[in-house]
Structure formats: C-alpha cells, structure tokens
Amino acid sequence: MRRAALKGTGHYLPARVVENSEFEKWVDTSDEWIRARSGIERRHFAAEGEKTSDLAVHAGRAALENAGISAGDVDAIIVATSTPDYTFPSVATVVQAALKTGGYAFDVQAVCAGFVYAMANANALIVSGQADRVLVIGAETFSRIMNWEDRTTCVLFGDGAGAVVLEVQEGAGDNADTGILATDLNSDGTYRDLLYVDGGVSSTQTAGVLVMQGKEVFRHAVEKLAATAETALGKAGLTADDVTWIVPHQANLRIITRTAQKMGVPMDRVVLTVQDHGNTSAASIPLALSVANAEGKFKPDDVLVMEAIGGGLAWGSVVLRL
C-alpha cells in the first residue's frame, strides 16, 4: 500500500518580533492580560512589502533541504493560506515559480484548519498515485487583516510559514506503517459568523478585518478538536494511549490544555510554540512540527496527532507515524 511519509520539515519567521508590551502603546491591554488569556508572549510580523509567498518560499526551501531532495523532485505544491498575495493566481504557483519545481500547484483555504486540509489532500494524491512527493506549506500574514482597535483579537495573531515534504513509501496497510495513517475533515457553515473577515472580492471589494466571537469559538474548539482527534485515531485503529505527540493548532494555550485533558494526554506530550508565535493560522502546525523536529523531539515510530479548527467552522485532524 502507498503511504505518505514525512520526509522533511522547515519553517520561516519574519525578522520583526512583537512582544506583548508593544500593544500597550495603542490598545488597552497588558502583557499579563494577554498571557493569562492566551499563553502568548510574542509573535512575528512581516515587514512592509514582505508577502505570504515570500514566507512560504523560505519555509519550502528549508523543508526541501531538511528532506535532502531538490526542487526538481517535487511533483506538487499545496499551500494552505487565508492571506494570499493576490486574488489570483494562487500563492502555490508563485512558490512553484520561485523554487523552480515542475508538476502542479494549488492553494487550500480552510483558515486555521488549512494545513490539516492540505495534508489530507496531499495524502490522497500520493495514495492514489497522482504524486510521489508533495511539498505542503502553511503560510500566513494575518497582521494584514487585524483590527488594531480590537484588543481581544489583534493581540492573538502572528505571521509565519511552515512546510513539510511528504514522500511515497510502501507499507503493509496496517497501523504499524510509516506515514499518514488516517485523516478526518469536518465543517459546519452555520457557525460561519463566529469567526470571519468582514471583506471580500464579491462583497465589499476590500480585504476586511478579522471578527471573532471568542467565547463561542473557544467552546466549539475544545469539543470539536478532541472529537476529530479521537475519530482519526479510531480510523487508524489507535487510541490516545498510542499517541507520542499531539501537535495542535497553536491558537490559545487554554484551548490546547483543555483539549489534551479531554483526550487524556498529558501536556508533556504536547508540542507548544504558541508562546513564541501566537496564532499563525494555517502556518501554526507546520511551524510547530518544524521547531520540534529541529529541537530533536521526534524519533522514528513516534505517533503524531495534528488537529486544528478555524473559521467556517472547519476542523480536522491527521494521524501520522514517523
């Protein structure tokens, strides 16, 4: 059986680091308030003129180098983003041109769940034989769509990019295989008003700014993240006891902690980067993967669960054995 195995990881963060204290200059907030409610201590903001594709290219190059393969070996590029450079073409095609890969490239838009959706798509391409190597990137410049007068949202988000290389590997077809063992994707558009951007090409012809009902999003996040992780583990014939690491969407420390508790997984088996990056939407899971990999946290045969939820609402999970 064809499996999509994780071959390499990479990430990129813009040079500008924004500490919590910087927000005190223009909104009624404090470092203590932000840390207590989110666990965030700092985040990165893209420089003027630095685009989402620029971040994605850096992360993609790093992942290719980590995987030990050349750009010419890539069959497809999938970029998960909600903050593209242009209405069209896709960020993925801009990355393709910069990296000089062949094959095909396209974007996936599922907000903070975008990377999970992109991984599920890449897995399907590899399993079906339509690609042998896929570069999957999550990249965002959410600082471009913040309402800087809303202290409840503008302090939560940051910019960055993370990438992985998935490569075909033959397996026996059971849960001892290396690679993606199961995915679970969900959405419910009736909750779209809980988290959205109030602009768009066909509605306002403006980019708009982010709007969020924080308490409601928190409630849905804990419930749905734990459920999708358990569903994906069930599809793989595994349980929470088999999980070596949870690599969650880095939105809020309280959400991450509550979800891990609901799953019965201790926090020392959860990868955390939210304190340094904030919520980087579709970039948060690949960023966390790359940072943890660079720190030597992972070892062969580890079972990873990646789970995320974002506007839509859209949510999902991926179970992967290294």
N, C-alpha and C positions, 0 to 999 in steps of 0.2 A: 504494500500500500504506500502511495506517495504521502509524505508528511512535509509540512512547512516548518523547518528547523531554524532556530535563531542562530545566525552566523556572526553578527556583529552589532555593536551599538555605538552611538555618537550623539553629541549634543552641542549646542551653542547658546551662549547667553550674551546679550548686548553689554557693552562696557559700563554703561551707567547703572550704578547701584543706588536704589532709593530706599533709605531707611525709614522706618515708621515716623520718626520725629520730623521728617521733611513735610509731612502732610499737615502738621500743626500750623504751618505758615498760611494755609488758605482754607482749612475746614476745622470745625470744632471737633477735634479728636485728640488722642494722645497715644503714645507708644503702649502704655499699659492697657488702654481700651482695646486697641487693635489686637494685641497679643492675647488678651483674655477671651475675646470673641472668635478669634480665627487661628491663633497659633502662629500667625505670620509676623516675621521680624523685619524682613526686607524683600525687595523684588527688583527686577531689572527692567529698564525702559529702553526701547530702541531709540537710537539717535535720529535727529532730523534727517530725513532722506533715506533712512535705513528701512527697507521694506521686508515684508514677510518672506518673500522669496530669498532675500539675502540671508536671513537667518536659516532658512531651510537648506540652502546650498551648503553653508558651513557645516550644519549638522549632518547632511548627507555625505559630504566628503569624509567627515570623521568616522561615520559608520562604515563606509567602504574601506577606509584604512584599517579600522579595527577588525573587519572581516577578512582582510587580506586579499581583496578582489579589486579589479579595475572597473571603471565605469562602463567599459565595453562589455562586461559580463552581465550587466543588468538587463533584464527583459522588460521590466515595467517599473514605473514610479507612481506611487499613490501618496498624495499629500492631503492630510486632514487639516482643515482650517476654516474659520469663520471670518477671517480678516484678510481676504485676498488682496493682491496688489491692484487688480483690475476687476471689473465686472466679468470680462473675459479678455484674453484666454486664461486658462487655469494656471494656478501657481505651479502645478506639477510640470506643465510644459515649459515654463520659464526655467525651472530647475533642470529639466532634461537638456535644454539648450546650454545651460551653464556647465553642466557636468559632462556634456557630450556623450550621452548614452543613446542607445538605439531603442527599439521596442515602442512602447506606448506609455502615455502618462495621463492621469486624470486626478481631479480633486474629489474629496468626500466632505460633505458638510453635515455634521451632526453635533456641532458645538463641542461641549466638553467631552462628549462620548465619541467624538470623531475618530480618535486613534483606535479605539476598540472596533468601530465600524470598519475602518481601513484595514485593520489586521484580519478581520473576518473576510473581507473582500480579497485580500492578498492570499489568504489561506485557500479560498475557493479557486483562485486562479492556479495556484500550484497543484492542489489536489486533482483538479480537472485536467492538468497537463497544458494549460494555456501559458504558463510561465515556469521557469526553473529558479529564477532569482528575482525577488521583488524588493525594491527599496521603499520602505514605508516611513513617512515623515509626518510628524505633527508640528505645526509652526503657527505662531500667533503674534500679533501686535495689538493686544487688547487695549493698550494705552491710547490708541487712536479712537476708541469708541466709549471712553469713560465720560460720565457726567461729573465734572470736578467739583460740583456743588453738593453732590450726594455723598455724605460721609459714610453711609452704610455700604456703598458699593465701590467707590473709587479707590479705597484702601486695600481691596482684596485681590486685585488682578495685576499680572505682570506679563512681560514679553519673553519669548524664548522659543527654542526649537529642539526637538529630539528626533532621532532616527534609528531604525533597525534595518538590518538586511535579513530577509528570510530566504532560505535556500532549500530546494527539494532534497529529501532524504528518504530512503526506503525504510519502511517499518513493517512490523508483523501485523499491524492493525489492532493492537491492544493498547491498554493504558501504560504499558512499560516503554512504549515508543518514545523516541526523542521528537520534539516538535509540538505544534499546536494539537491538543487532544480534543478540544471542544470549544465552541463559541455559543453565545446566547445574546440575541439582539432584541430590543423592545422599543416601542414608542407609544405615546398617547397624546395626540394633538389637542385633546380637550383641556390639557393643562398648559397650553402654549402661552397664556398670559402671565404665568408665574415667573418666567424668565425670557426676556426677548430684547431686541434692539428696535427702537421706535423709528426706524427709517428703512429705506429700500428703493430699488430702482423703479418698481411699478407702483409704489405707494406715495412716497414723498420726494423721490429723486435726490435724497440725501443719505449719507451714511447712517445718521441717527446715533443715539447713545443707549447704553445698556440700562435696562429697567428690571428690577428683581424684587419679588416678594420673599424676602429672606427666610422668614419663619416657615412658610409653606414649603419652600424648596428644601429646607433642612429636614422637615418631616418626611417628605417623599424620598429624599436621598437615602436616609438610613434604611428605610423599609425596602426600597427597590434595589439598592446596591447589595444588601445581604441576600435578597431573594435571587437576583440574577447570578451571583457567585455560586450559590448553592445549586441552582439549576444547571449551570455549566459543569460543575463538579459531578453532578448526578449523571449528566450525559457522558462524561468521561469514565464513569464507574469509580469515582473517588469521593472522599469526604473531606471535611475541614481538617481532620487529623492527618491527612496526607499532604497538606499544604506546607511547603517550606517557607515561602514568602508571599504575602499579599503586596502587590504593587498598585496602590489605589490612585484614582484621580486625586490630585493634591489641591482640593478646594478649601478645606477647612479642617483643622485638627480635631475639632469636636465630632464632625461627621465621620472622619476616619476612625476615631477611637470607638464611637458608638457602633459603627458597622463591624469592626473587628470583634467587639464584645458580643454582638448579636450572632456572629459566626462561631464564636468560641475560640478565636485565635488570639494568643497573647500579643501585646504590642511589640515585643522584641522580635516578632516575625513579620513586622510591617515596615516597608520601606517608607521613610519620611523625608521629604525635601520641601514641604510647604513653608517651613520657616524661612528658607532662603530664596524661594522663587515666587511665593504667592500662588495664586490660581492662574496658570498659564493655559487654561482651557485644553484644547486638543494636544498641546505640547507637553502637558504635565506628566503623563505616564511614561512616554519615551524619555523625557528628561530624567525622571526618577530611575528608570531602568539603566540609563547610561551612567548616571552618577554612582549608583550602587555597583554596577559592573566594574567601573573604574576603581572603586574602593575595595574590590575583591570580595564582595559579599556573596556572590553566587558561585556555585560549584556544579559540576556535571551531575545530572539526575535530580537536581532540585525541581520541585513543582511550584510554578508561579501562577498566581491568580491576579489578573488585571481586571479592574472594574471601574466604571465611570458612569456619570449621569450629567446631562446638560439640557439646555433649552430644547423644547419640543413638546413635551418632555421626551428625551431619547436617552436610553440607558442600555448597558450591556456588559459582557464580561468575556474574557478569554482565559482558558486553562492551557498552560504550556509547560512541557518538561524540557529542561536544558540537557 
